[in-house]
């Protein structure tokens, strides 16, 4: 799933920053003596011969942009839709996951999230539906939102992932086993899905799962260790 084209924009910003830096250096050196063209040539040669600085510069810029975007949208990100959360109600760290029931990587990483919840009594997890893989994804998301409204989200969430890809049959079975009643999709559910799409775009999410931990945006099935490390980093930054 491609939600935004932030990579190209970041690269353009970095190249532009290098150009501005070269111009600034040229101006400084011009005052000191060497001419502008010679200074620009020095800067250009350095960048061409040290191309490894570009990925590092891009990573730093993306991290800063992500942190600013998370801060701006934190309240919306960390406010769950009814019962679509687990763990400590007032957890000192909130892990937000954008997910799709039809995404095999979300199914794979669900065990990592459950392990973190079982080990960490101070953690809060908030799940945000992002059904981008077709009609079955949308049907599963709507059933999941109904489960959240009925206070049965986690039961449904676990059962549907355990049953595999969402189909008419697995959805019906998961709802029955989780004690979820079928409902017409209310306007608030449609608004929630639209809001999640906008939040995912604001985070420059490139697919599911996408995790938000503190000011970090972690893309993909990054695994238990990476999530645990991100949680620990939040706590270290506050100590």
C-alpha positions in Angstrom: 0.0 0.0 0.0 1.4 3.4 -0.9 -0.3 6.2 1.0 2.0 9.1 0.3 5.1 10.2 -1.7 7.1 11.6 1.2 10.4 10.0 0.1 10.8 12.2 -2.9 9.9 15.3 -1.0 12.4 14.5 1.7 15.2 13.9 -0.9 14.4 17.2 -2.6 14.5 19.0 0.7 17.9 17.4 1.5 19.3 18.3 -1.9 17.9 21.8 -1.5 19.5 22.1 2.0 22.9 21.0 0.6 22.6 23.6 -2.1 21.7 26.3 0.4 24.5 25.2 2.6 26.9 25.4 -0.4 25.7 28.9 -1.2 26.2 29.9 2.4 29.6 28.5 2.5 30.4 30.2 -0.8 29.3 33.5 0.6 31.4 33.1 3.8 34.5 32.0 1.8 34.0 34.8 -0.7 34.3 37.3 2.2 37.4 35.4 3.4 39.0 35.4 -0.1 38.3 32.4 -2.4 35.7 32.9 -5.1 32.2 31.5 -5.0 32.6 29.1 -7.9 35.7 27.5 -6.4 33.9 27.0 -3.1 30.8 25.5 -4.7 33.1 23.1 -6.6 34.6 22.0 -3.3 31.2 21.4 -1.8 30.0 19.6 -4.9 33.0 17.3 -5.0 32.6 16.5 -1.3 29.0 15.4 -1.7 29.8 13.4 -4.9 32.6 11.6 -3.1 30.7 11.0 0.2 27.3 9.9 -1.1 26.8 7.9 2.1 25.8 11.1 3.9 22.6 11.4 1.9 20.8 8.3 3.4 21.9 9.5 6.9 20.7 13.0 6.2 17.4 11.7 4.8 16.9 9.4 7.9 17.5 12.3 10.2 15.1 14.6 8.3 12.4 11.9 8.2 12.8 11.3 11.9 12.3 15.0 12.6 9.3 15.2 10.3 7.8 12.1 11.9 8.3 13.4 15.4 6.7 16.8 14.5 3.7 15.0 12.8 3.2 12.6 15.8 3.3 15.5 18.2 0.7 17.5 16.2 -1.7 14.5 15.9 -0.9 12.7 19.2 -4.4 13.2 20.8 -6.2 11.8 17.7 -3.7 8.9 17.4 -3.9 7.8 21.0 -7.6 8.2 21.6 -9.1 4.8 20.9 -12.4 4.1 19.1 -14.6 2.8 22.0 -13.0 -0.5 23.2 -10.3 -0.8 20.5 -7.5 -0.7 23.1 -5.8 -2.9 25.7 -3.4 -2.7 28.6 -3.1 0.1 31.2 -5.9 2.7 30.9 -3.4 5.4 31.8 -0.3 3.7 30.5 3.0 5.6 30.6 3.7 4.6 27.0 1.0 4.2 24.2 1.7 2.0 21.3 -0.6 2.8 18.3 -1.0 0.2 15.5 -2.6 0.9 12.1 -3.6 -2.6 10.8 -5.6 -4.5 8.3 -7.2 -7.9 9.0 -6.3 -9.0 5.5 -2.6 -8.1 5.9 -0.5 -11.2 6.7 2.2 -9.1 8.3 -0.4 -7.7 10.8 -1.4 -11.2 11.6 2.2 -12.2 12.1 3.0 -9.2 14.4 -0.1 -9.6 16.5 1.7 -12.2 18.7 4.4 -9.6 19.3 1.9 -7.0 20.5 0.2 -9.6 22.7 3.5 -10.5 24.2 4.3 -6.9 25.0 0.9 -6.5 26.7 1.4 -9.6 28.8 4.9 -8.5 29.9 4.4 -4.8 30.4 1.7 -3.7 32.9 2.4 0.0 32.1 1.8 -0.2 28.4 -1.3 0.8 26.6 -2.0 -0.3 23.0 -4.5 1.5 20.7 -5.5 -0.2 17.4 -6.6 1.8 14.4 -8.4 0.2 11.5 -6.8 0.8 8.0 -8.7 -1.5 5.6 -6.8 -1.0 2.3 -6.7 -4.5 0.8 -10.2 -4.7 -0.7 -13.8 -5.4 0.2 -13.0 -8.2 2.7 -10.7 -5.7 4.6 -13.5 -3.2 4.7 -16.1 -5.8 5.9 -13.7 -7.0 8.6 -13.0 -3.4 9.7 -16.7 -2.6 10.0 -17.3 -5.8 12.1 -14.3 -4.9 14.2 -15.6 -1.4 14.9 -19.0 -2.9 15.8 -17.1 -5.2 18.3 -15.4 -2.1 19.7 -18.7 -0.4 20.2 -20.1 -3.5 21.9 -17.0 -3.8 24.2 -15.9 -7.0 22.5 -13.0 -5.7 20.4 -10.1 -7.7 21.7 -12.1 -11.0 21.7 -13.1 -10.4 18.0 -9.6 -9.2 17.1 -7.9 -12.4 18.4 -10.5 -14.7 16.9 -10.4 -13.3 13.4 -6.6 -13.2 13.3 -6.6 -16.8 14.6 -9.0 -17.9 11.8 -6.9 -16.4 9.0 -7.8 -14.1 6.2 -11.2 -12.4 6.5 -14.0 -14.0 4.4 -17.7 -14.1 4.9 -17.3 -17.4 6.7 -14.4 -16.4 9.0 -16.1 -13.0 9.8 -19.3 -14.8 10.8 -17.4 -17.3 12.9 -15.3 -14.7 14.7 -18.3 -12.5 15.5 -20.2 -15.5 16.9 -17.3 -16.7 19.0 -16.6 -13.2 20.3 -20.2 -12.5 21.1 -20.5 -9.6 18.6 -23.9 -8.8 17.1 -24.3 -7.6 13.5 -25.0 -3.9 13.1 -25.6 -1.4 10.3 -22.5 0.7 9.9 -23.3 4.0 11.6 -21.9 7.4 10.3 -19.4 7.4 13.2 -17.8 4.2 11.9 -17.4 5.7 8.4 -15.9 8.9 10.0 -13.5 6.8 12.0 -12.2 5.0 9.0 -11.8 8.3 7.1 -10.0 9.8 10.1 -7.6 6.8 10.2 -6.7 7.2 6.5 -5.9 10.9 7.1 -3.8 10.1 10.2 -1.9 7.4 8.3 -1.1 9.9 5.6 0.0 12.4 8.1 2.4 9.8 9.5 3.6 9.0 5.9 2.6 5.4 6.5 3.7 3.2 3.6 1.6 0.2 4.6 0.3 -2.0 7.4 1.2 -2.6 10.0 2.5 0.9 11.0 3.3 1.6 14.7 3.6 4.8 16.6 5.6 4.7 19.8 6.4 8.0 21.4 7.7 10.2 18.6 8.8 7.2 16.4 6.9 5.9 13.4 7.9 2.2 12.7 6.8 0.9 9.3 6.1 -2.8 8.8 6.4 -6.0 10.9 9.4 -4.7 12.7 9.2 -7.5 15.4 9.1 -7.8 19.1 12.6 -6.5 19.8 12.2 -3.3 17.8 8.9 -2.5 19.5 10.3 -3.3 23.0 13.3 -1.1 22.3 11.1 1.8 21.1 9.0 1.6 24.3 12.2 1.6 26.4 13.5 4.6 24.5 10.3 6.6 25.4 10.8 5.8 29.0 14.5 6.7 28.9 13.8 10.0 27.3 11.4 10.9 30.2 13.8 9.9 33.0 
